[in-house]
Amino acid sequence: MAPPRLIHSAPGLPDTCALLQPPAAAASMSGPAAETPSAIQICRIMRPDDANVAGNVHGGTILKMIEEAGAIISTRHCNSQNGERCVAALARVERTDFLSPMCIGEVAHVSAGITYTSKHSVEVQVNVMSENILTGTKKLTNKATLWYVPLSLKNVDKVLEVPPVVYSRQEQEEEGRKRYEAQKLERMETKWRNGDIVQPVLNPEPNTVSYSQSSLIHLVGPSDCTLHGFVHGGVTMKLMDEVAGIVAARHCKTNIVTASVDAINFHDKIRKGCVITISGRMTFTSNKSMEIEVLVDADPVVDNSQKRYRAASAFFTYVSLSQEGKPLPVPQLVPETEDEKKRFEEGKGRYLQMKAKRQGQAEPQP
């Protein structure tokens, strides 16, 4: 049996970033206990088909790269010991902030490391850096936390146990356990919304929810899927971001960019051959940002025994930009129905909560 992986803290970095280094650096830090690298890095140059009309890379493209890195390292870890082989499936993405835009021609460096494991799940921390290969300038563009579960290659409904890791400090394990319990609770709280659907409205008024709401229908093909024949989490996230972007653009009639993504919950797997409907609607607007709820429903059209079901849900935040890339005021949303007013107040609560959190992080420590 292979020895447990050892998680170390890098000097000067928070614990959640401890493993976000190239494999050679991680191996040199951890000594003989980490013969198998505990971190990976993938790189890719950004092409014109990765960008929007303003020349910035789509948020969905970055989310897809983040998920690919997370899937690689979590699947590798879950197969590091002798036993039944598996592939790691994405279960949840924590809030992801887009700290800086990435442009065509820049190189994306996506670094991923395992920060915590429970009996049946793996927490992966991912950082994205952009590099201007003409000047050598690098900047941090994204930070994300993802949760994966190992599914047996023989039986996709069977969740396997995760090989343990050894922490360099006891506090790392305790902090990881707290994050695990928190995300588990939040996942349970999102399930009550699974029956909610987006209904079209004829001749909606501008600035209303119905005016900008949008849907995209996609047939799941082999190129969208994992070895199991189920959709990659990154593919789903990219489609969700595209729909959210359409909603934001319809509401503002300007250039828009992804500012952040609230927790994305994957409620159920999507099989190859399903028709998925990705629906987006505006839920809240502040002076300079928009919150958009995105719902993913799967319809197994070739399987009469299974009904349409909710596969994923999330909240995306967008900002409106001028042609010069400067923030613009956002037209205020006009909720009409009682449900829309309720969702508006819930969105306002999330906005104020995150605003207070950011202000607290910005305050100097005594």
N, C-alpha and C positions, 0 to 999 in steps of 0.2 A: 504494500500500500504506500502510495506517495505521501511524503510528510506534508502537514498543513502549510499553506502559504503564510509568509510572514509579512505583516503590514507595518511599515516604518513611517515615521514623521520626518519630512524633509526640513532642515533648518530654515527658519524664517517663513515657512508656509503653514497655513491652517491645516488641520488634520485631514479635512475632506479633499485637499489637494496633494496629499502626501505621495501618491503614486503617479501623479501626472507628469512623468518624465520619460524620455526615451528609454527603451529597454536596457541599454548599456549602463545608463546612469542608475537605474533602479537596481541592477545587479550589483554594481559597485558599492551601493549603500548597504545592501542587505546581506552581503557576504555569502557563505556557503549555503545558508538556509533558503536562498532564492535562486536556485539554478534555473528554474523556469521563470522568464520575465513576468513580473506582476503588472506591467503596464505596456500599452501599445501606442503607436502613433501612426496614423495614415495621412497621406498628403495628396492633394489634387489641385491642379490649376483651374481657376474659374473661367469658363467659356461663355461666349455670348448667349448660348441657350440656357444658361443658368440664371440669367438676370432679367429684371423687369425693364420697362421702357425707360426708366431713369438711369439704367446702368448699374444698379445695385443688385447684388445676388439675392434671389428669392429666399425668404425665411424658410420656406418648405424645403429648399435644397439643402440648407444648413442643417435643418432638423433631420433630414434623411441621412446625412453623413454622420451626425451624432449617433443616430440609432445603429448604423452599421458598425461603428467602432465599439459601441456598447455590446452589440450582439456577438462580435468576435471574441472580446475578452471574457464575457460571461460564459459563452459556450465552451471556450478553451478551459476555463477554470472548472466548470461542471464536469468536464471529461478528463480531469487531471488524475483521477484515481481509477483503479480497475473496477469495473462494474458495468451496468447497463448504460449504453451510449444514449446521448440526449442532445437536444438543441435548445438553447435558451430563448424563450419567448418574452417579448416586451409586455409588461403588465401595467406600468405606470411611468409617466414622466413628470417630475416635479416642476415647479415654476421655472421657466427659462427666460432669462433676460437677454435681449439683443443690445449689447453695450456699444457697439460701433458697427457701421456698415462695412460690407466687403464688396469689392468692385471686380469687374471683369479684368483678367490678367493677373490678379493676385493669387497667391498660393495659400490654400487652407491647410493648416496643420491641426489635425484633430487628435488629441491625446486622451486616453481613457485608462482609468485604474479602478480596481475594486476597493471599496472603502468599508464594506460591511457585508456579512452573510448571516442569514437566519437559517433555520432548518430547511426551508423550501424556497428561499429567494436570495437574490444577489443585488446589492446596491453598487452602482457604477457611477463614478464622477467623471464628467467629460468637460474638457476645456477646448475652445477653438481659438486659434491664433491666425491672423491674416499676415501675409508677408508680401511686401512690394519687392519683387525680385530685381527691380532696377536700382532701387536705393538701399535695399536691405532692411528697411523699416518694418518692424513687427508690432502688432497690437492685439490685445485680447478682445475678441468680438463676442464670445458666448461662453456661458457656464451652465451646465445642466446636470441634474441627477436623475438616473433612470433605475427602475427596478425590473428585474428579470426573474422568471421561474423556469426551471429545467423540465422539459417535456420529453418523455421517452420516445425514441425513434420507432419502437415497436407498437406503442399505444399512446396516441396523442392526448388522451384523457388522463394519463398517469403522470403525476408530478413526482419527480425523483428528489432525493435528498441532496443537498449542496455540500461539497467538501468543506470542512472548516478552515478558517484562517486563524493565524496567531497574531495578536496585536502587540505592538511594542509597549503600549501603555494601557492600563485597565480602563482609563477614561474613554479611550477610543471605542471600545466595545459597548460601554454604557451609553455613550452619545449615539452610537449607531442603533442600539436597541430602541432608544427614544424616537429616533427618526422612523424606524420601522413601525412602531406602534401608532405613531401619528398618521403616517400614510395609509395604514391599514384601516384606521377609523374613518379617514376622509373618503376612502374608496367605498366604504359601506354607506356613507351618507349620500353619495351621488346616485345610488341605485334607485332611489325613489323617483327620480326624474325620468327614468327609462321609458315611461309611457308617453312622455311629452313629444309632440310632433309639430312640424312647421307646415301650416296650411297656406296655400296661395290666396291672394285677395285681388279682385278685379278693380282696376282704376284707383290705386292707392294714392294718397296725397303725399307730396314731398316731405321729407324729414320724419316720416312715420316708419314704424318697424316693417310694415308690409312693403313699403316703397323700395327698400334696399335688400330685402331678404332674397336669398339665392340658393339654388340647388345644382348639384352636378351628379350625373349618373355615370357609373363606371363599371364595365364588365371585367371581373378579375381574371387575368390570364396567367400563364405559367411564369412569365417574366416578373410578375408581382409577388411571387410566392417563395417560401422557404422549402427546405427538403421535405417538410411534412405536407406541402401542398396548401399551406395557409399564408395569408398575406403578410409580408414584412411590415412591422410597425412603422418603419420609416416611410414606406409607400403611402400608408394611411395618413401619416402626419403631413406629408407633402400635399396630398389632395385636400386635407382640412385647411391648410394654410392658403391654398389657392382660392377656395370658396370664401374664406374669411376676407381675403384681399379684395375679392369682387364686391362683397357687401360694403366694405369700407370705401372703395372707389365710387360705388353708386351713391353712397350717402354724401360724400364730400365733393365729388367731381374734380379731384385733384390727384397728384401723385401721393401714394401712401406707402408706408413701410411698417413691417412688424416690429413692435416695440418689446413685447413679451408674450409668453404663452403661460397661462395658468396651468395647473396640473391637468395632464391628459390621462384619462382613465380608459383602459381597454377592458371592456366588460366581457367580451366573448371573442372567440377566434372567427376569422372570415375565411371560408374555404374557396379554393379555386373553382371558378364557374359561377360564383355568386354574382348577383348584380347589387352593387352598393350605391346608396343615395347619400350624398354628403350635403347637409342642409345648414345654412348659416343665417343668423338674424342678429340685428343690433339689439343689445340689452341696456347699454348705458353710454352716455357721453359726458365727458368733463369739458373744460374749455379747450384742451389740446389733445385729447385722446378719446378713443372709442373702444368699447368692449363688445366683442362679438361672440356669441355662443355658437358652437359648431357641433352638430349631431351626425353620427354615422350609423345608418341602418343597413342591414344586410338581408337580401332576399335570395334564398337558395332555390332558384327557379327550376333546377333540375331534380330537386328533392321535394316531393309532395308531402313527405312526412314532417317537414320542418317549416314553421311559419317565419315570417319576417321578424327580425329581432334587432335590438339596439346593440351595436358592437363597440362604439367608442363615443366619448364626449369630451369637450374642453372649452375653455374661454381664451380667446386671442385678444390682445390689445394692439391697436394700430394708432399711428399718428399721421397727420396730414402735413405734406411738405410742399413748399413752393418749387418752382423750376430751379431755383438756386440752392435748394436743399434746406431751407429754413422752415421751422415749424409754423403752421398756420392755425388760426382758430377753427374749431370744428363746429359745424351747424348742430344746434341742439336737437336731440331726439325728442319726438312728441309721442309718448305712449298713449294709446287710445283705450285699450281694454283693461279690465282689472288685472288680468294675468300679466300684461305688458307693464303695467304700473308696479306690480309686485316684483317682476324681474328687474325693473329699473332701480328700485330701492335696494334689492340684493346686490346689484352691480355697484351701486354707490357705496354700499358697506364694504365691498371688497376693495374698491378704489381707495377709500379713506384708510382702511387698514394697511394697505401696502404703502400709502403715502406716509403714514405715521412710522412704519417700519423703516423706510428709507431715511426719514429725518433722524430717527434714532441712531441709525448706522453712521450718519454723516456727522453727528455731534462728536467733538473731541473727547477722548477718554480722560478721566481725572487722573 
